[in-house]
Amino acid sequence: MSNGKPVESRVLLGVFFAVLCAGLGLSGCGSGSGSNSEGSTPAACSTPATGPITLSLVASRLSGVAPLAVFFDATGTTTTVKTRPFHDLEYRWDFGDPGSGNWRPTDGSATGRSRNLATGPVATHVFESPGTYTIAMTALNGTNTASSSCVQITVQDPAAVFSGANTTCFSTSNNFTGCPAGARQIMTSDFVQVATFGAANRRLLLRRGETWTAAAPAVIAVPGPAIVGAIGAGARPIVEATANTTILRLSGATTPTISDWRVMDLELDGLSGASSVGVGAEGGINQVTLLRLNIHDVRVGIIFSSSTLDFWNSDGNLAHSGHKIWDQLTVFDSTISRAIGGGAGYGTFLSARRFSYLGNVVDDTTYAEHILRTPYIGKGVISNNTFSRPAAAKHVIKMGAPTFGSSGVSGGGYTEQVAISNNTFLGDTGVDWTVVLGPQNDTSDERVLRSKEHFSVDGTLIQAWASHKSFRPKDGANDQTPSGPGRNAQADWKGKPRTNDTHESSTDPDARLFRKSHNTASILCYQGHVLMENRSGLVVSAVVTHADGTGERAAALNARPAIE
């Protein structure tokens, strides 16, 4: 994968399955309804077998206030003609929301793909308008097709849920134009004070075009449903970290079970603070949607580190116990740029049971580390993003897993069932691999397993910077018979055997005389070999060897450790 050139993670069937093992088993079709942040199945339906396919569709929740992010899971789908339905079936989704618009283009087209449609065994949609939506899911195996429309999502109107004094408007200039009727009005420039108004069924709206400061973390540590957002017209409200701190902190040691928060339409400026963070979690909180944020000049844009939860659970204080790995985290249509601080600086660092990263632009961690690092993802969707310019020797995606068999909220198991599709990845100088799925080093037992059925090695010839005239006998003899007068006359080797056994280039001794087929001329060259994940076209491994008749087979054998 050439450095500096964009690579789109477009897929043969519409999704790249960075499949990371079914070692924990695939959950079957359960029952139940409503919202559940503890991870049990909240809403599921199955359909009678259509030929060899029996569909299973699980929604993370059935209702909630807009904007509502819902994670859809079809991994319980079974088929009698395939042994690995997660990999081998094609899944298509229609969320019944044609007015949701298009993603930013990631493939050079004038308009992006429809947000209303998706592919893959897991998918996520953010419903921004009130209404009832019927979800259509189709699975195909190339011959048979099965469809289901058995799940409906009800999205509530935030104007009704947060009516009257349930909304508080904030302004630094005492301008409350656009504030809903009956809402409270508070003049302040202190973002920490803004957060103190947070509560269940509350909406906190900051006036656009104005700037707040955070001299300490603004803390959200109460259950939702709730929103932190914007009112009015113009640029997003700006919040500046004036004390080198986390701007917005979600949850804490004593609030392990809160859920259902939306943070949207804000600009979070870390002011290049060496410890600044845009959004960070300090305790358990589920069903978090981060929507249309612009986070920049921070050490970390977004961080949900499971080590924090493990610390609270094990510090001996019973009031700090009960934290579980985060569930239903969604980062949507946001921008994160200019991460700084060297080691432990990231665009996003996050672990979750169910995770969605959709339509984001994350750029420039050249003074930090990876663009997106995920130490653990149970099930996830990473699609329609543009990731660019990680630090040298780092990656746009670094996906790992917990140390196998370890204790803690991540479970010590596998990272599994993550779909990566329709992204653009752009490296930079010194970036050897744009995407790495595997352990963080050679000694860590992190079990990120990929399907071995969809990989192949292919080779091509790389012409050496050496001329045929430089290909001379190894014994020093002169076989450069000129074909005509003059110092630069073409040499004539007609009838003279020239082989790699008897000759070598005087300017590039490692180059070999080789030809790709009987219908092409021999050239001085090398062989380049690339291990590909065929569903996506992503490069897993690459190597350059001498050009000979066995190089491709040897390269394939040497590449096996990259997928084992």
ZIRAFEN-V599668 format. One record per backbone hydrogen bond with DSSP energy under -0.5 kcal/mol. CO is the residue of the C=O (numbers start at 1). NH is the residue of the N-H. E is the energy in kcal/mol with one decimal. If there is no record, write none. Layout:
BEGIN
co=CO nh=NH e=E
co=CO nh=NH e=E
END
This chain:
BEGIN
co=2 nh=5 e=-1.3
co=7 nh=425 e=-3.2
co=8 nh=10 e=-1.6
co=9 nh=422 e=-1.9
co=11 nh=14 e=-0.7
co=15 nh=17 e=-0.6
co=16 nh=18 e=-1.1
co=16 nh=420 e=-3.3
co=17 nh=19 e=-2.2
co=18 nh=418 e=-0.6
co=22 nh=25 e=-2.0
co=25 nh=27 e=-0.5
co=28 nh=30 e=-0.7
co=32 nh=44 e=-0.6
co=40 nh=42 e=-0.5
co=43 nh=59 e=-2.7
co=45 nh=57 e=-2.5
co=49 nh=51 e=-0.8
co=50 nh=53 e=-1.5
co=52 nh=80 e=-1.7
co=53 nh=50 e=-3.2
co=53 nh=55 e=-0.5
co=54 nh=78 e=-2.4
co=55 nh=47 e=-1.3
co=57 nh=45 e=-1.8
co=58 nh=73 e=-2.8
co=59 nh=43 e=-0.7
co=60 nh=36 e=-0.7
co=62 nh=154 e=-2.7
co=64 nh=156 e=-2.7
co=67 nh=69 e=-0.6
co=68 nh=127 e=-3.1
co=70 nh=72 e=-0.5
co=70 nh=125 e=-1.9
co=71 nh=60 e=-1.9
co=72 nh=123 e=-2.3
co=73 nh=58 e=-2.5
co=74 nh=77 e=-1.9
co=78 nh=54 e=-2.8
co=84 nh=87 e=-1.0
co=84 nh=88 e=-2.9
co=85 nh=89 e=-1.6
co=89 nh=91 e=-0.5
co=90 nh=140 e=-2.4
co=91 nh=120 e=-1.6
co=92 nh=138 e=-2.7
co=93 nh=118 e=-1.5
co=94 nh=136 e=-2.9
co=97 nh=100 e=-2.0
co=98 nh=101 e=-0.7
co=101 nh=115 e=-2.6
co=101 nh=116 e=-0.5
co=103 nh=112 e=-0.6
co=113 nh=103 e=-3.1
co=114 nh=117 e=-0.9
co=116 nh=95 e=-2.4
co=118 nh=93 e=-2.9
co=121 nh=74 e=-3.2
co=123 nh=72 e=-3.7
co=125 nh=70 e=-2.4
co=125 nh=127 e=-0.6
co=126 nh=128 e=-0.7
co=127 nh=67 e=-0.6
co=127 nh=68 e=-2.7
co=131 nh=155 e=-3.3
co=133 nh=135 e=-0.5
co=133 nh=153 e=-2.9
co=134 nh=136 e=-0.5
co=135 nh=137 e=-0.5
co=135 nh=151 e=-0.7
co=136 nh=94 e=-2.6
co=137 nh=148 e=-2.3
co=138 nh=92 e=-2.9
co=139 nh=146 e=-2.4
co=140 nh=90 e=-3.0
co=144 nh=141 e=-1.9
co=146 nh=139 e=-2.8
co=148 nh=137 e=-2.7
co=151 nh=135 e=-2.7
co=153 nh=133 e=-2.9
co=153 nh=155 e=-0.6
co=154 nh=64 e=-1.4
co=154 nh=156 e=-0.5
co=155 nh=131 e=-2.1
co=156 nh=66 e=-2.3
co=156 nh=158 e=-0.5
co=157 nh=160 e=-1.1
co=157 nh=161 e=-2.4
co=158 nh=162 e=-2.6
co=160 nh=163 e=-1.2
co=163 nh=166 e=-1.9
co=164 nh=167 e=-1.6
co=166 nh=203 e=-2.4
co=167 nh=184 e=-2.1
co=168 nh=205 e=-2.8
co=169 nh=186 e=-2.9
co=170 nh=207 e=-1.9
co=171 nh=188 e=-1.6
co=174 nh=176 e=-0.7
co=176 nh=179 e=-2.2
co=180 nh=183 e=-1.8
co=181 nh=164 e=-0.6
co=184 nh=169 e=-3.1
co=186 nh=171 e=-1.8
co=186 nh=188 e=-0.7
co=189 nh=191 e=-0.7
co=189 nh=213 e=-2.5
co=190 nh=194 e=-1.5
co=191 nh=195 e=-1.8
co=192 nh=196 e=-0.8
co=193 nh=196 e=-0.7
co=194 nh=197 e=-1.6
co=195 nh=198 e=-1.8
co=199 nh=202 e=-0.9
co=202 nh=227 e=-1.7
co=203 nh=168 e=-2.8
co=203 nh=205 e=-0.6
co=204 nh=229 e=-3.1
co=205 nh=170 e=-2.7
co=206 nh=231 e=-2.1
co=207 nh=210 e=-1.1
co=210 nh=238 e=-2.4
co=212 nh=240 e=-2.4
co=213 nh=191 e=-2.6
co=213 nh=192 e=-0.6
co=214 nh=242 e=-0.7
co=214 nh=243 e=-1.0
co=217 nh=219 e=-0.6
co=218 nh=249 e=-3.1
co=219 nh=221 e=-0.6
co=220 nh=251 e=-4.1
co=225 nh=201 e=-2.0
co=225 nh=202 e=-0.9
co=226 nh=262 e=-1.5
co=227 nh=204 e=-3.1
co=228 nh=264 e=-2.8
co=229 nh=206 e=-2.5
co=231 nh=208 e=-2.6
co=235 nh=209 e=-1.4
co=237 nh=267 e=-2.9
co=238 nh=212 e=-3.5
co=239 nh=269 e=-2.8
co=240 nh=214 e=-2.9
co=240 nh=242 e=-1.3
co=241 nh=244 e=-0.9
co=245 nh=277 e=-1.3
co=247 nh=218 e=-2.1
co=248 nh=280 e=-2.4
co=249 nh=220 e=-2.8
co=249 nh=251 e=-0.5
co=250 nh=282 e=-2.7
co=250 nh=283 e=-0.9
co=252 nh=255 e=-1.3
co=255 nh=258 e=-0.7
co=258 nh=286 e=-1.7
co=259 nh=224 e=-2.8
co=260 nh=225 e=-0.6
co=260 nh=226 e=-1.2
co=261 nh=289 e=-2.2
co=262 nh=228 e=-2.5
co=263 nh=291 e=-2.6
co=265 nh=237 e=-0.7
co=266 nh=268 e=-0.5
co=266 nh=294 e=-2.2
co=267 nh=239 e=-2.9
co=267 nh=269 e=-0.6
co=268 nh=270 e=-0.6
co=268 nh=296 e=-2.2
co=269 nh=241 e=-2.7
co=270 nh=273 e=-1.9
co=273 nh=276 e=-1.4
co=276 nh=299 e=-2.2
co=276 nh=300 e=-1.5
co=277 nh=247 e=-2.9
co=278 nh=248 e=-1.7
co=279 nh=303 e=-2.2
co=280 nh=250 e=-2.9
co=284 nh=258 e=-0.7
co=286 nh=260 e=-1.6
co=287 nh=261 e=-1.6
co=288 nh=330 e=-2.6
co=289 nh=263 e=-2.6
co=289 nh=291 e=-0.6
co=290 nh=332 e=-3.0
co=291 nh=265 e=-1.9
co=293 nh=295 e=-0.5
co=293 nh=335 e=-3.1
co=294 nh=268 e=-2.5
co=295 nh=337 e=-2.2
co=296 nh=270 e=-2.5
co=297 nh=272 e=-2.0
co=297 nh=273 e=-0.6
co=298 nh=340 e=-2.3
co=299 nh=346 e=-1.0
co=300 nh=278 e=-1.8
co=301 nh=279 e=-2.1
co=302 nh=349 e=-2.6
co=303 nh=281 e=-2.0
co=304 nh=306 e=-0.6
co=304 nh=351 e=-1.3
co=305 nh=308 e=-1.6
co=305 nh=309 e=-0.7
co=306 nh=310 e=-2.4
co=307 nh=311 e=-1.9
co=308 nh=312 e=-2.0
co=309 nh=313 e=-2.3
co=310 nh=314 e=-1.1
co=311 nh=314 e=-0.6
co=311 nh=315 e=-0.6
co=312 nh=315 e=-0.8
co=316 nh=318 e=-0.7
co=317 nh=320 e=-2.1
co=318 nh=321 e=-1.4
co=326 nh=353 e=-3.4
co=327 nh=287 e=-2.3
co=328 nh=288 e=-1.1
co=329 nh=356 e=-2.5
co=330 nh=290 e=-3.0
co=330 nh=332 e=-0.5
co=331 nh=358 e=-2.7
co=332 nh=292 e=-2.4
co=334 nh=361 e=-2.5
co=335 nh=295 e=-3.0
co=336 nh=363 e=-2.4
co=337 nh=297 e=-1.5
co=338 nh=298 e=-0.7
co=339 nh=367 e=-0.8
co=342 nh=345 e=-1.4
co=345 nh=369 e=-1.6
co=346 nh=301 e=-1.6
co=347 nh=302 e=-1.2
co=348 nh=373 e=-2.8
co=349 nh=304 e=-2.6
co=350 nh=376 e=-0.5
co=352 nh=378 e=-2.0
co=353 nh=379 e=-2.2
co=354 nh=328 e=-0.5
co=354 nh=329 e=-2.0
co=355 nh=381 e=-2.0
co=356 nh=331 e=-2.6
co=357 nh=383 e=-1.7
co=358 nh=333 e=-2.6
co=360 nh=362 e=-0.5
co=360 nh=386 e=-2.5
co=361 nh=336 e=-2.4
co=362 nh=388 e=-2.3
co=363 nh=338 e=-1.6
co=364 nh=339 e=-1.9
co=365 nh=368 e=-2.4
co=367 nh=342 e=-3.3
co=369 nh=391 e=-1.9
co=370 nh=347 e=-1.5
co=371 nh=348 e=-1.7
co=372 nh=398 e=-2.6
co=373 nh=350 e=-2.2
co=374 nh=400 e=-2.5
co=376 nh=352 e=-1.9
co=377 nh=416 e=-1.3
co=379 nh=355 e=-1.9
co=380 nh=419 e=-2.6
co=381 nh=357 e=-2.8
co=382 nh=421 e=-1.9
co=383 nh=359 e=-2.1
co=385 nh=424 e=-2.4
co=386 nh=362 e=-2.6
co=387 nh=426 e=-2.5
co=388 nh=364 e=-1.8
co=389 nh=365 e=-2.5
co=391 nh=394 e=-2.1
co=395 nh=371 e=-2.1
co=396 nh=372 e=-1.4
co=397 nh=436 e=-2.6
co=398 nh=374 e=-2.2
co=398 nh=400 e=-0.6
co=399 nh=438 e=-2.2
co=402 nh=447 e=-0.6
co=403 nh=406 e=-2.3
co=408 nh=411 e=-1.4
co=409 nh=325 e=-0.5
co=410 nh=413 e=-0.7
co=412 nh=405 e=-3.3
co=414 nh=416 e=-0.6
co=415 nh=449 e=-0.6
co=417 nh=380 e=-1.7
co=418 nh=18 e=-1.5
co=418 nh=420 e=-0.6
co=419 nh=382 e=-2.6
co=419 nh=421 e=-0.5
co=420 nh=16 e=-1.7
co=421 nh=384 e=-1.5
co=423 nh=9 e=-3.1
co=424 nh=387 e=-2.6
co=425 nh=7 e=-2.6
co=426 nh=389 e=-1.9
co=428 nh=431 e=-2.3
co=430 nh=393 e=-2.1
co=430 nh=432 e=-0.9
co=434 nh=396 e=-2.3
co=434 nh=397 e=-1.8
co=436 nh=399 e=-2.6
co=436 nh=438 e=-0.6
co=444 nh=446 e=-1.5
co=445 nh=404 e=-3.6
co=445 nh=447 e=-0.6
co=446 nh=448 e=-1.4
co=447 nh=415 e=-1.0
co=447 nh=449 e=-0.8
co=451 nh=454 e=-0.6
co=452 nh=455 e=-0.8
co=454 nh=534 e=-3.5
co=456 nh=532 e=-3.1
co=458 nh=530 e=-2.8
co=460 nh=528 e=-3.2
co=461 nh=463 e=-0.6
co=462 nh=526 e=-2.2
co=464 nh=466 e=-1.9
co=467 nh=470 e=-1.0
co=468 nh=471 e=-1.5
co=470 nh=472 e=-1.2
co=470 nh=506 e=-2.6
co=472 nh=504 e=-2.1
co=473 nh=476 e=-1.3
co=477 nh=479 e=-0.7
co=479 nh=481 e=-1.5
co=481 nh=492 e=-3.4
co=486 nh=489 e=-1.0
co=490 nh=483 e=-3.0
co=491 nh=493 e=-0.6
co=493 nh=496 e=-2.4
co=495 nh=497 e=-0.5
co=499 nh=503 e=-2.3
co=502 nh=474 e=-3.2
co=504 nh=472 e=-2.2
co=508 nh=511 e=-1.8
co=512 nh=514 e=-0.6
co=512 nh=525 e=-2.6
co=514 nh=523 e=-2.8
co=517 nh=520 e=-1.4
co=523 nh=514 e=-2.6
co=523 nh=525 e=-0.6
co=524 nh=464 e=-2.5
co=525 nh=512 e=-2.2
co=525 nh=547 e=-0.6
co=526 nh=462 e=-2.8
co=527 nh=545 e=-3.0
co=528 nh=460 e=-2.3
co=529 nh=543 e=-2.3
co=530 nh=458 e=-2.0
co=530 nh=532 e=-0.6
co=531 nh=540 e=-3.0
co=531 nh=541 e=-1.2
co=532 nh=456 e=-1.6
co=532 nh=534 e=-0.8
co=533 nh=536 e=-1.2
co=533 nh=537 e=-2.9
co=533 nh=538 e=-0.8
co=535 nh=12 e=-3.0
co=538 nh=533 e=-2.3
co=541 nh=531 e=-3.2
co=543 nh=529 e=-3.1
co=545 nh=527 e=-2.5
co=546 nh=548 e=-0.8
co=548 nh=551 e=-0.8
co=550 nh=554 e=-2.3
co=551 nh=555 e=-2.5
co=552 nh=556 e=-2.0
co=553 nh=557 e=-1.9
co=554 nh=558 e=-2.3
co=555 nh=559 e=-1.5
co=556 nh=560 e=-0.6
co=557 nh=560 e=-0.9
co=559 nh=562 e=-1.6
co=560 nh=563 e=-1.9
co=560 nh=564 e=-0.6
co=561 nh=564 e=-0.5
END
